[in-house]
């Protein structure tokens, strides 16, 4: 499970850093204008407990057994005296994405949180004005 989380985070980090801007945001879905002009979507399904990447007709499930996942958006402006950033008021001001999740699996028929909470902040490096 740790390997799956690392791979999902690596994929998201690479893709988000290459995106030009965020076009839509909810706490369980992000839509970007990708470097090639096509939409790039990361979506969490709480019923299926999956995190998926969607680009055109391509869909890839990045995580399974995901009990919770939340996206947050931030400006890049740091809060004075800390390493925190100000929340973004809209997708137009979003420069940094935070993702946080917790996955589990069944062991001998019982669900066990076999992974610590994963969290990361990812900067949109190629950010362009909309």
N, C-alpha and C positions, 0 to 999 in steps of 0.2 A: 504494500500500500504506500509506503514511503517513496518508493521508486515511481509509482504512478503519479503521486503528488508532485515530485520533482519534475517529471516529464511534462505534466500539465502546466506547471509554472514556467518552465523553460519555453514552451510553445507560446503561452500567453505573452510572456515578456518580449520575446522576439517579434511577435506579430504586432503588439501594441506599440512598441518603439518605432516600428516602420509605418504605422498608420499616420495619415495626415491630420485628421481631427475626429473628434467624437461627434456623432450625429444624433444619437438617442441614448437615454440612460434610464434604467429603473434599478432597484436594488438587486434584481436577479437577471438583468440583461444589459449588455453593452453593444452598441452598433457604431462602427467606425467607418469612415471613408478610408479605404486602404490605399497604399502607395500606387496601385494601378487604377484607382478610381472606382473600384467595385466595393460594395458593402461587405464588411467583415463583422460577424455577429458572434458574441460569446453569450450563451444562455444557460441558466440553471433551471432544471425542472425539479421542484421539491417532491412531486409525486413519483417520478421515475428515479429520483436521487442521482441525477447525472448532470455533468457540466459538458456542454457541447460547443464546438466551433463550427460555424456555418459560413461558407463562402461560395456564392453561386449555387450550383447543384451539389457541391461537396459538403458533407457533414461528417464530422469526426467526434466521437465521444471521448473526451479527455479524462473524465473521472466518473467512476461508478461508486455506489455506496456512500454518496455524499449526503450526510444528514442535514447540513446547513451550509449555506454559501451566501455571502453578501458582497456586493460591489458598492464602493463609495467613490465620489469624485472630489478632487481638490484642485486649488490653484497651486502654483509653484511657490507663491510668496510664503516665506516662513513666518511663523508666529514668533515674535521677539523673545529671545532667551530660551528657545526650545528647538527641537528638531521636527515639531509638528508643522502642518501647513493649514492654511485657511480653506474651509470647504468652498467648493465652486458653487456659484449661484445658478449656473446653467451649463449646458454642454459647450457653449461658446467660450467660457472661461476655464473649462477643465483642461488641465495640463498634466495631472497625475491621477492615476487610478489606484485604488486600494482594493484588494481582494482578500477575503478571509473565509476559510472553510474548515469543516470538520468531517472526516469520513470514518466509517466503521465497517466492520464485517462480522459475519456470524462465525462463532467458534463453538463447536458442539451444540449447535442450535440456538445459542444465545448471542444477542448482539453485544459486541464489545467495542468500546472506543479504543482502538488499537493504534491511534495516531494522535499526536498533539495537534492543537489548532494551528493551521498554516495561515500565515498572513504575509503579504508583500505589497509594497508600493512601487508602481511602475510609471515611469515618465514617458509621455508621448514626445519623442525626440524630434520628429519631423513636423511638429505642429505648425499648421498654416492657418491663416485667418479665413473665416468662412465668408 
